[in-house]
Amino acid sequence: MKVFILHSLFLLMQVLIALIRQYRVFLLFIFLELVSFWMIVQANYYQNAVFLNSANQYIGSLLQVTSNIGSYFRLGEANKRLAQENIRLHEEINVLRKREKFIKVSPIIDSMVVNQYNYQIAEVVNNSTNKGNNYLTINKGKRHGLKKGMAVISPLGVVGQIKQSNNGFSTVVSLLHSKTSMSAQIKKNGELGTIRWNGKSPKYAQLEDIPTYAKVQIGDTICTSGQNAVFPPRITIGVVRKIRQKPEQTNYELEIELSTSFNSLDYVYVIKNILQMEQDSLRTEEFIEIEE
């Protein structure tokens, strides 16, 4: 039996070698054409943009099919219903927060301010967590009103921010990205710091710039500061798991266990701030991506 298999493999290799020899000129031509095409795309901005947009559209469609199959086996429809319910709850929470803030200041509440943030559900069709710079692909794009810079969260906490969109899909810069930073605060006292990811575990990030005189304990909740036009305030990021303090340093080294489970993201929420243009003229972006 083994002799038969080896003989069959030998014959197959001979056939492949013969085909390569017979069509070597044609294969060389195809290879050179691909190299030329790649060089043109890389060297010209317009061609590069067209190619990336088209490629993202086709790849996104393929990823959507794959994700749909996986969602079927993970009871995707049930997850979708739960996600829709979470959208409603998020919007109600934001309305209540705004009303609580303004009720003691003015009897007239501007409905635009109260409903400042709109939430839209999207399905994650591709996601990475094991790289130094991680991204997600979601099945919503420009035709759904999504655009660069919008915040993305999960039912449990912060996920990232949209990098680019085509008609049907968007690429999201994950919080698990070595070149991103995000303003955050300790929920109990409002002490401000900066969240960064050190490129190691997808379960943990680091909170910097918290002075040693600040009151911080294991288990403290870390959330968004709201001092920007992207993320709503008090969206959970994680909880403090380790506190380090070196004698010569004036700031703590804090390790944060992220509330979002990046390895099991099925659905996310994209947040649109209807007052973003007005706030952009006065404030600095909170979540910053450094272009590679």
N, C-alpha and C positions, 0 to 999 in steps of 0.2 A: 504493500500500500504506500509506504513512504517513498519507494523507488518511483512509483507511478506519479505521485505528487511532485517530486523533484523533477521528473522528466517533463511534466506538464508546465511547470514553472520555467524550465529551460526553454521549451518551445515558445512560450509566451514572450519571454525576453528576446528571443531571436526575431519574432514577428515585430515587436516594438522597435527594435534596432533597425530592422529592414524598413519600417515605415518612416522612421526618422531620417534614414539615409535617402529614401526616395523623395521625401518632401522637405529636405533640409533647407533648400532655398526659400521655399514658401514660409517655413517656420522662422527663418532668420528675418525675412521681410516683416512678418507680424511682430516679432520682437522689437525690431528697430522702429516700427510705427508706434508701438506702445511707449517706447522710450522717448520718441519725439513728441508724442502727445503729452506725456508727463512733463517734459521740459517746457513746453508751451504754457501749460497750465500753471506751473510754478513761477514762470518768469513774467506773466502778464496778469495784472490785477483783475481785469474784466473777465477774462477766460477762467481765472481761478474762482471768482465769485459765482459765475454761471455753473461751473462744474460742481462746486461744493453744494450749491442750492439744489441742483438736479439729483446729485448723489444722495444728499440727505433725504430728499423726498422718497426715492426708491428704497433706500435702506430703511427709512422709517416705516414704510409700508410693509416691508418684509418683517421687521421687528414686531410690528403690530400683529401680524398673523401668528408669529411665534408666541407672543404674549397672550393672545386670545386662547390658544390651545392650553397654555399653562393656567390661565385663569379659570378655564372650565374645570380642571382637576382641583383647583383651589377654591371652588365655590365662589367664583368671581362675582356672580350676580348678587349674592348675599353681601359681599364686601361693598359692592357699589351702592346698595340700599343704605348700608350703614354710613358710608361716606357722604351720601346726600343728606342724611340726617345730621351729620356732624357739621356740614356747611350751614344748615339752618341754625344750629346751636351757636356756631361761631358768630354769625351775623347778629343774633339776638344778644350775645354777650357784649359785642362791640357797641350796640345801641344802648344797652344798660350802662356801660362804662361812661359813654358820652353824656347820657342823661344825668348820671350821678355827679359828673364833673360840672355840668352847667346849671343844675337845678337850683344851687345856692347862689349862683351869680346872676342869672337872668331868667325871668319867667318865660321868655320866648327862646325856643331852641331851634337853631337852624337845622333843617332836615338834612342838608348836604353835609354838615359837620357830623351829625349823628350817624349817618350812613356813609361815612368816609371810605370804608373799606368794603369792596365786593369780593366774594369768593367764587371761584370756579373750579370744579372738579376736573382732574385729568388722570389718565392711566399711565403708569410707568411702563414703557415698552423695552427699555434697556437701562442698565444701571451697573456701575463699577464701584468697587470698594477696596480693591487690592492694589491700586496704583498710587503713585505719589500725587497725581492730579486727577481726581475723579469727576465724572459727569453722569448725568441722567438724560434720557430721551423720553419726552412725554408726548401723548397723542393729541395735543392741541397746539394751534399755531396762530398765524396772523388772521385767518378768517374767523377765528373764535375771539378775536380782540386781544390776543397776547402779543407782547413786545418785549424787547430787551430791557432788563432792569427790574422786572416784576419779581416780587418775593414768592417763594415756594415753601410751603410747610406741609407737614404730615399731620395726622390726627393727634400726634403726641408732641410735636415740636418742630423746630426749624430744620429745613432741608437745604435750601440754597437760593440761587437767584438766576433768572433766565439770562443766558448769554446771547443766543440768537434764535430766530424763528423763521420758518418758511410757512407756506400756506396751511399745512396740516400738522406740523410737528415743531417742537422746540427743544433746544439743548439747554440743560440747566447745569450751572456750575455748582457742584456739591459743596457742602460745608467741609467735606473731606478733600480739601484742595490745598496744597502746600503754599499757594500764593494768594490766599484770601485771608481777610481779617474781618471781624465783625464786632461792633460795639455791643456790650452787654452790661448787665447790672445784677448785683445781688438783690434778690427780690425783697428781702425783709427790711433792708435799709437804703436801697437805691445807690449803693456804692458802685461807681462805673469802672469798667475794665474792658479788655479786648480779648475776644476769643480767637485762637489760632489752632490749627491742627499740625502736629509734628510729623505726619506721614506714617505713623505706626498703626496702632489699632483703630478700626472703624468705630469702636465703642467709646473712645475717649478723645477729648480735646483739652487744650490748655487755656486757662484764664490768666491773662497777664495784666500788669499795671494796677493791681490792687495793693495799696500801701499797707505796710505792716501795722499801722495804727488802726486800721479798719477792723470791725468785728466780723469775723467769718468762722464758720464751724463746718465740720463734716455733716453732710446732709442738707446744707443750705441750697435753695433753688436758685438757679441762674436763668435769667430771662432777657428778652430784648429790651432795650432802653426806651425805644419809641422816639428817640431824638433824631429822626430822619424821615424821609418821605417814602420809605420802602416797606419796612416791617412794622406792623402795629405794635404798640407797647405790650409788655408782659407776656409775650409768647415764650413758652418754656424752651430752653436750650438744653438744660441738664441739671445735675446736682453735683455738689462738691464731694469728691471721694478721697482726695489726698491734699494735705497742706504741707508745704515745705517752706522753711525760712532759714536762709543762710545769714550768719552774723554780719557780713559786710554788705548785704543787700537791703534796700529800703522797700522792696516789694515782695509779696508772697509769690511762690510758685505753686499754682493750684491746678490739680487735675480734675477735669469735669467728666462725669459719665453722661454721655449724650442721651437725651430722652428718645430721640428718633432711632429706630432700629433700621439702619441703612441696608442691611443684608436682606430685609424682607419687605421692601416697599412695593406695594401694589398700586395704591392710589395716593395722590397728593392734591393739595389745594393751591391754586395760583391766586395771588391777592392783587387786586387792582386798587390803587389809591386814587380816588377821583380828584383829590386836591394836590396831587403830586407836583404838577407844574408850578403851583403857587409856592409850595414848600421848597422846591428845588432852588428857587431864587434866593432863599434865605439860609438853607441848611446844606451841610456836606453829606454826601452819601455815606451810609453806615456800612454797607457790605461792599467791599472793594475788591475787584479782581485785577491783578496785574497781568497785562497782556504778555503772552509768551513771545 
